[in-house]
């Protein structure tokens, strides 16, 4: 598929009833076309100074794709991972994050990041200061163009010795009625039930919540554990996010990458011990009891992440 074909595919009139009831094979074919088009159009929008379309067209196609997934069996939905969920933020994003935290020029950080430079050297290059937004979401899928955001939590935090997270906020978001009988996907992880969200508007229809989140995300650099996840989900679910991200008004900071770079214990642990998960990192820093588990709920995980970041930075003498 070429970009012009992707735009044409996204712009065509879609009558879902023509596909529903035709089985997972047909739906998976349509889903594959949708997701390829979303990928092409998102990449082109971010790269082109004057794209041929507004990003709302991509958001509408992602909504259409979610409707397709609603009609698939659980086996069909989990058949593969969408290409629209990157595994990591780019190096350029990491350089911008470090520059923001350390009040350096991005070019200075990028120049210091030679091919043989340890990431820990970059992350520990200078004491941190400023205010960050911590944020975490719970979703019904790992793929941002297949599922929906059903919970979001956030807090602010000043990066200084003795600081505490503040300004907490959280919201539940609803799902289509079909999930009342089917059950909330991934509830075995986040423990969110239909009763928690039944009376709430869906995230994509909650204009007040969307406006509040976009204002926060464009005011403060945001921290998330595996920030590529939140970044991808907000790109395809939060109106105005892609445009602000492209304009450099949004700076994601991946605390998982921070953990891997700053915590020397990570290098002494085997990969199968998952040393950089928030839960294991928090246990090592003493912000989560050894016999406790990560809650997997937006505000609770945000608070745990920020307190763990503060503990790590204090131990590395990166706070004043």
Order of alpha helices (4+ residues) and beta strands (2+ residues): alpha-alpha-alpha-alpha-alpha-alpha-alpha-beta-beta-beta-alpha-alpha-alpha-alpha-beta-alpha-alpha-beta-alpha-alpha-alpha-alpha
